[in-house]
Amino acid sequence: TMVVTPNAAAARVDHTYLKRGVYYFNRRVPLDVSRHYKSRRINFSLRTKSVRAARQSVTAITAQLEGYWQHLRLRDAPVPGAHLLRAANDEPADDGTLRFSEATDLYLRLKGQGKAETFHRAAARACRYLTEVADDKPLSQYVRADAAKLRDSLVESGLAGSSVSRLFTTVKSVFNFACMETGLEIKNPFAGLYLDREQGVSARKPIPVLVIKRVQAECVRSDDPLRWAAALLSDTGMRLAEVMGLAISDIHLDCATPFIDLKPHPWRRLKTESSTRKVPLAGAALWAATRICDSASSKYAFPSYIRDGTCLSNSASGALNKWLKKYVPAGCTVHSFRHSMRDRLRAVECPKDIVDQIGGWASISVGEAYGDGYPLEVLSKWVKKACQ
């Protein structure tokens, strides 16, 4: 017998119910795709008693389900000109004649729906690199030598090992997806190839505290949007895309503990589930947030870097790094503020799980996923200490 425990917290998490204090995912299968399922409902344990962890899991599961259901709808939709197709017994098995460029188009058409522009650019870039060195061939004609040729070409071009690895991940994903969709049973020649992720990668350096104070003074002196962004980064440890994609409504100043309610937006996603968080404001970050709100002319915190529904954080990165170069040590970039904040929190002996919650770093411990995390007031206390 199912024992469902009523709880006010459960109402705050869509598509869940509580059973003995544990959250269970529960969602009805849409009628138009129900023929693909044995049951009319999807029901399973989320294995957590935490409202926060349950909400994060539901968000990820819902996105995955919606994407899969859309794929089923597209697959089931009538195809124009279907009467011209050969009968099943007349059509030969897929012989791998689908070229990699066509596989990329298929991948983006089915899997790219609702994805950020960066997803589409990554696939297009991977296709271009591969076809430039190994031609645009049918999938069945690619061999291990083509994979090695692609790797060597990327390394010779000066790409860091981590960038090479990401590009190969995309190539493998396109190849596997196309094979599954077309029923092609061939081994992926790009899988398992040795890649040195550390090749050409230099350690990211934190910015010394004295240098940060000097940069913050320059931000106040210049007092313009890019410097507001730099000041926000300097005393929060947020990622650049997180800052540049803020909405004015994310910034809360009229409260006892000023903070940023960091969450995904249609124009800017967040990197991980743990990136959704409340970020206390102190020091230069509080000054910058106040200036942003006082100067607001649209719903965006940085409207100059939102175009066609997309956050242009790369453009901001180039401009900020160019400006920072004359103030910070060699090897430091705008992302170094994030490394520095972690070091500054360590220096004031801030507990690791609080550090992780402030910066949105994923926690390794299972126990840290239980509960809703530390109150904003506790986070603010440690941020203020680090910003002194």
C-alpha positions as CSV (number, residue, x, y, z in Angstrom):
1,T,0.0,0.0,0.0
2,M,1.4,3.4,-1.0
3,V,1.7,5.7,2.0
4,V,1.7,9.3,0.9
5,T,2.7,11.8,3.6
6,P,1.1,15.3,3.1
7,N,3.7,18.0,3.5
8,A,3.5,21.7,2.6
9,A,7.0,21.4,1.1
10,A,5.8,18.9,-1.5
11,A,3.5,21.5,-3.0
12,R,6.6,23.6,-3.8
13,V,8.0,20.9,-6.1
14,D,6.0,20.2,-9.2
15,H,5.3,16.6,-10.4
16,T,6.3,15.1,-7.0
17,Y,4.7,13.5,-3.9
18,L,6.2,12.5,-0.6
19,K,6.3,8.9,0.7
20,R,7.9,8.4,4.1
21,G,9.6,11.7,3.7
22,V,11.2,10.8,0.3
23,Y,10.3,12.7,-2.9
24,Y,8.9,10.7,-5.8
25,F,8.6,11.9,-9.3
26,N,5.1,11.5,-10.8
27,R,3.9,12.7,-14.1
28,R,1.2,11.6,-16.6
29,V,2.4,10.6,-20.1
30,P,0.9,12.9,-22.7
31,L,-1.9,11.3,-24.7
32,D,-0.2,11.7,-28.1
33,V,2.9,9.7,-27.1
34,S,1.2,7.3,-24.7
35,R,1.3,4.4,-27.2
36,H,5.0,4.2,-26.7
37,Y,4.6,3.5,-23.0
38,K,3.4,0.5,-21.0
39,S,1.9,2.8,-18.3
40,R,0.0,6.1,-18.4
41,R,2.2,7.5,-15.6
42,I,5.9,7.8,-15.0
43,N,6.6,7.2,-11.3
44,F,9.9,6.7,-9.5
45,S,11.8,7.7,-6.4
46,L,14.1,10.8,-6.5
47,R,16.0,9.3,-3.5
48,T,16.1,12.6,-1.6
49,K,14.2,14.3,1.2
50,S,15.6,17.7,0.3
51,V,13.2,20.2,-1.3
52,R,16.1,21.8,-3.1
53,A,17.6,18.6,-4.5
54,A,14.1,17.4,-5.5
55,R,13.4,20.6,-7.4
56,Q,16.8,20.4,-9.2
57,S,16.1,16.7,-10.2
58,V,12.6,17.5,-11.4
59,T,13.9,20.4,-13.6
60,A,16.5,18.1,-15.2
61,I,14.1,15.2,-15.6
62,T,11.3,17.4,-17.1
63,A,13.6,18.9,-19.6
64,Q,14.8,15.5,-20.7
65,L,11.3,14.1,-21.0
66,E,10.0,17.1,-22.9
67,G,12.9,16.7,-25.4
68,Y,12.2,13.0,-25.8
69,W,8.5,13.5,-26.2
70,Q,9.1,16.1,-28.9
71,H,11.4,13.6,-30.7
72,L,8.6,11.0,-30.6
73,R,6.1,13.5,-32.0
74,L,8.4,14.4,-34.8
75,R,9.1,10.7,-35.6
76,D,5.4,9.9,-35.6
77,A,4.3,12.9,-37.7
78,P,3.2,12.2,-41.3
79,V,6.0,12.7,-43.8
80,P,5.2,14.7,-46.9
81,G,5.4,12.5,-50.0
82,A,5.2,9.3,-47.9
83,H,3.2,7.7,-50.8
84,L,6.4,7.8,-52.8
85,L,8.4,5.8,-50.3
86,R,9.4,2.2,-51.2
87,A,7.6,-0.6,-49.4
88,A,9.4,-2.0,-46.4
89,N,10.3,-5.3,-48.1
90,D,11.7,-3.4,-51.1
91,E,14.0,-1.0,-49.1
92,P,17.5,-2.2,-48.4
93,A,18.9,-1.9,-44.9
94,D,20.7,1.4,-44.1
95,D,24.1,1.0,-45.6
96,G,25.7,4.1,-44.0
97,T,25.3,6.4,-46.9
98,L,24.4,9.2,-44.6
99,R,27.2,11.7,-44.7
100,F,28.6,13.4,-41.6
101,S,27.2,16.8,-42.6
102,E,23.7,15.2,-43.0
103,A,24.2,13.4,-39.6
104,T,25.0,16.8,-38.1
105,D,21.8,18.3,-39.6
106,L,19.8,15.4,-38.2
107,Y,21.4,15.8,-34.8
108,L,20.6,19.5,-34.6
109,R,17.1,19.1,-36.0
110,L,16.0,16.5,-33.4
111,K,18.3,17.1,-30.4
112,G,19.0,20.8,-30.8
113,Q,15.4,22.0,-30.2
114,G,15.3,24.5,-27.4
115,K,19.1,24.3,-26.9
116,A,21.3,27.3,-26.6
117,E,23.0,28.8,-29.6
118,T,26.3,27.5,-28.3
119,F,25.1,23.9,-28.7
120,H,24.4,24.6,-32.4
121,R,27.7,26.3,-32.9
122,A,29.6,23.5,-31.3
123,A,28.1,20.9,-33.6
124,A,28.7,23.0,-36.7
125,R,32.3,23.6,-35.6
126,A,32.9,19.9,-35.1
127,C,31.5,19.1,-38.5
128,R,33.6,21.7,-40.2
129,Y,36.9,20.6,-38.5
130,L,36.2,16.9,-39.4
131,T,35.2,17.4,-43.0
132,E,38.2,19.7,-43.6
133,V,40.7,17.1,-42.6
134,A,38.8,13.8,-43.5
135,D,36.2,14.9,-46.1
136,D,32.4,14.7,-45.8
137,K,32.1,11.0,-46.2
138,P,29.3,8.5,-45.5
139,L,29.5,7.4,-41.8
140,S,30.4,3.8,-42.7
141,Q,33.5,5.0,-44.5
142,Y,35.2,6.8,-41.5
143,V,38.0,4.8,-40.0
144,R,40.4,5.2,-37.0
145,A,42.9,6.9,-39.1
146,D,40.4,9.7,-39.8
147,A,40.0,10.2,-36.0
148,A,43.7,10.3,-35.4
149,K,44.1,12.8,-38.3
150,L,41.5,15.0,-36.8
151,R,43.1,14.9,-33.3
152,D,46.6,15.7,-34.7
153,S,45.3,18.5,-36.8
154,L,43.5,20.1,-33.8
155,V,46.6,19.8,-31.6
156,E,48.8,21.3,-34.4
157,S,46.4,24.3,-34.7
158,G,47.2,25.2,-31.1
159,L,43.9,24.1,-29.4
160,A,44.2,23.2,-25.8
161,G,43.7,19.6,-24.8
162,S,40.4,20.3,-23.1
163,S,39.1,22.0,-26.2
164,V,40.1,19.0,-28.4
165,S,38.4,16.7,-26.0
166,R,35.1,18.8,-26.1
167,L,35.2,18.8,-29.9
168,F,35.7,15.0,-30.0
169,T,32.8,14.6,-27.6
170,T,30.5,16.4,-30.0
171,V,31.8,14.4,-33.0
172,K,31.1,11.2,-31.1
173,S,27.7,12.3,-30.1
174,V,26.7,13.2,-33.6
175,F,28.0,9.9,-35.0
176,N,26.2,7.8,-32.3
177,F,23.0,9.7,-32.5
178,A,22.8,9.4,-36.3
179,C,23.6,5.7,-36.1
180,M,20.8,5.1,-33.6
181,E,18.3,7.1,-35.5
182,T,19.0,5.3,-38.8
183,G,19.6,1.9,-37.4
184,L,23.1,1.8,-38.6
185,E,25.2,-0.8,-36.7
186,I,28.8,0.2,-37.0
187,K,31.6,0.9,-34.5
188,N,32.3,4.6,-33.8
189,P,35.9,5.2,-35.0
190,F,36.1,8.4,-32.9
191,A,35.4,6.6,-29.6
192,G,38.3,5.6,-27.3
193,L,41.0,7.6,-29.1
194,Y,43.7,8.8,-26.8
195,L,43.4,12.5,-26.0
196,D,45.7,14.5,-23.7
197,R,43.4,16.9,-21.9
198,E,46.3,18.6,-20.3
199,Q,48.0,19.4,-23.6
200,G,48.6,23.2,-23.8
201,V,46.5,23.9,-20.7
202,S,48.0,26.4,-18.2
203,A,46.8,26.6,-14.6
204,R,44.3,29.3,-14.0
205,K,45.8,31.8,-11.5
206,P,43.9,33.6,-8.8
207,I,44.2,37.4,-8.6
208,P,45.9,38.6,-5.4
209,V,43.7,40.4,-2.9
210,L,45.7,43.7,-3.2
211,V,45.3,43.6,-6.9
212,I,41.6,43.0,-6.6
213,K,41.3,46.1,-4.4
214,R,43.1,48.1,-7.0
215,V,40.8,46.8,-9.8
216,Q,37.8,47.6,-7.7
217,A,39.0,51.2,-7.2
218,E,39.3,51.6,-10.9
219,C,35.8,50.2,-11.3
220,V,34.4,52.9,-9.0
221,R,36.5,55.6,-10.9
222,S,35.3,54.5,-14.4
223,D,31.7,53.8,-13.2
224,D,30.3,52.2,-16.4
225,P,28.5,48.9,-17.1
226,L,31.6,46.8,-17.9
227,R,33.2,48.0,-14.6
228,W,30.0,47.2,-12.8
229,A,30.3,43.7,-14.2
230,A,33.9,43.4,-13.0
231,A,33.0,44.6,-9.5
232,L,30.2,42.1,-9.3
233,L,32.6,39.3,-10.3
234,S,35.3,40.4,-7.9
235,D,33.3,40.0,-4.7
236,T,30.9,37.2,-5.6
237,G,32.9,34.7,-7.5
238,M,30.1,34.4,-10.1
239,R,30.8,33.2,-13.6
240,L,30.9,35.9,-16.3
241,A,27.9,34.5,-18.1
242,E,26.0,34.4,-14.9
243,V,26.6,38.1,-14.3
244,M,26.1,39.3,-17.9
245,G,22.8,37.4,-18.2
246,L,21.2,38.9,-15.0
247,A,17.8,40.4,-15.0
248,I,17.1,43.5,-12.9
249,S,14.5,41.4,-11.1
250,D,17.3,39.0,-10.0
251,I,18.9,41.7,-7.8
252,H,17.3,42.2,-4.4
253,L,18.6,45.3,-2.5
254,D,15.6,46.3,-0.4
255,C,16.0,43.6,2.2
256,A,18.1,43.0,5.4
257,T,20.5,40.8,3.4
258,P,21.0,42.1,-0.2
259,F,21.5,39.2,-2.7
260,I,21.2,38.0,-6.3
261,D,18.7,35.3,-7.0
262,L,20.6,33.5,-9.7
263,K,18.5,31.4,-12.0
264,P,18.3,30.4,-15.6
265,H,16.7,32.7,-18.2
266,P,15.6,32.1,-21.8
267,W,18.6,34.3,-23.0
268,R,21.1,32.7,-20.6
269,R,21.2,29.2,-19.2
270,L,23.3,28.2,-16.2
271,K,26.2,25.8,-16.4
272,T,25.1,23.2,-13.8
273,E,22.1,22.5,-11.5
274,S,24.0,23.7,-8.5
275,S,24.6,27.1,-10.3
276,T,21.0,28.0,-9.3
277,R,21.5,29.8,-6.0
278,K,21.3,32.9,-3.9
279,V,24.5,35.0,-3.9
280,P,25.0,37.5,-1.0
281,L,26.1,41.0,-2.0
282,A,28.9,42.7,-0.1
283,G,31.8,45.1,-0.8
284,A,32.3,46.2,-4.4
285,A,29.6,43.7,-5.6
286,L,27.0,45.6,-3.5
287,W,28.1,48.9,-5.0
288,A,27.9,47.5,-8.5
289,A,24.4,46.0,-8.0
290,T,23.2,49.3,-6.7
291,R,24.6,51.2,-9.7
292,I,23.0,48.7,-12.1
293,C,19.5,49.1,-10.5
294,D,19.8,52.9,-10.3
295,S,20.7,53.0,-14.0
296,A,18.3,50.4,-15.2
297,S,16.7,51.1,-18.6
298,S,15.3,47.6,-19.4
299,K,14.7,44.3,-17.8
300,Y,18.3,43.3,-18.4
301,A,21.1,44.2,-16.1
302,F,23.4,44.5,-19.1
303,P,21.2,45.2,-22.1
304,S,24.1,46.0,-24.4
305,Y,25.2,42.3,-24.1
306,I,21.8,40.8,-24.9
307,R,21.0,40.5,-28.6
308,D,18.4,38.5,-30.4
309,G,17.5,36.7,-27.2
310,T,21.1,35.6,-26.5
311,C,23.6,36.7,-23.9
312,L,26.8,37.7,-25.5
313,S,29.1,36.8,-22.6
314,N,32.0,36.1,-25.0
315,S,32.0,39.7,-26.2
316,A,32.1,40.9,-22.6
317,S,34.9,38.5,-21.8
318,G,37.1,39.9,-24.6
319,A,36.4,43.5,-23.6
320,L,37.0,42.9,-19.9
321,N,40.1,40.8,-20.3
322,K,41.6,43.5,-22.5
323,W,41.0,46.1,-19.8
324,L,42.1,43.9,-17.0
325,K,45.4,43.0,-18.6
326,K,47.1,46.2,-17.4
327,Y,46.1,45.6,-13.8
328,V,46.5,41.9,-13.1
329,P,49.5,39.5,-13.2
330,A,50.3,37.6,-16.4
331,G,48.1,34.5,-16.8
332,C,45.1,36.1,-14.9
333,T,41.8,36.6,-16.7
334,V,38.3,37.6,-15.7
335,H,37.6,34.0,-14.6
336,S,40.4,34.4,-12.1
337,F,38.1,36.3,-9.9
338,R,36.2,33.1,-9.3
339,H,39.3,31.3,-8.3
340,S,40.3,34.2,-6.0
341,M,36.9,34.1,-4.2
342,R,37.4,30.5,-3.3
343,D,40.9,31.2,-1.9
344,R,39.6,34.3,0.0
345,L,36.8,32.2,1.6
346,R,39.4,29.6,2.5
347,A,41.6,32.3,4.1
348,V,38.8,33.2,6.5
349,E,38.3,29.5,7.3
350,C,34.9,29.3,5.7
351,P,33.6,25.7,5.8
352,K,33.8,23.9,2.5
353,D,30.1,23.2,2.1
354,I,29.4,26.9,2.5
355,V,32.1,27.8,0.0
356,D,30.5,25.4,-2.5
357,Q,27.0,26.8,-1.9
358,I,28.2,30.4,-2.4
359,G,30.0,29.7,-5.6
360,G,27.6,27.1,-7.0
361,W,30.2,24.4,-7.0
362,A,28.9,20.9,-7.0
363,S,29.4,19.1,-3.7
364,I,30.9,15.7,-3.6
365,S,29.4,14.5,-0.3
366,V,26.0,12.7,-0.5
367,G,25.0,14.2,2.9
368,E,25.4,17.7,1.6
369,A,22.5,17.2,-0.9
370,Y,20.1,16.8,2.1
371,G,18.2,19.8,3.3
372,D,17.8,23.3,1.7
373,G,21.4,24.4,2.4
374,Y,22.6,27.3,4.6
375,P,20.4,30.4,5.2
376,L,21.3,33.5,3.2
377,E,22.3,35.3,6.4
378,V,25.0,32.7,7.1
379,L,26.3,32.9,3.5
380,S,26.4,36.7,3.8
381,K,28.4,36.5,7.0
382,W,31.2,34.6,5.3
383,V,31.2,36.7,2.1
384,K,31.5,39.9,4.2
385,K,34.5,38.4,6.0
386,A,36.2,37.4,2.7
387,C,35.5,40.9,1.3
388,Q,37.0,42.9,4.1
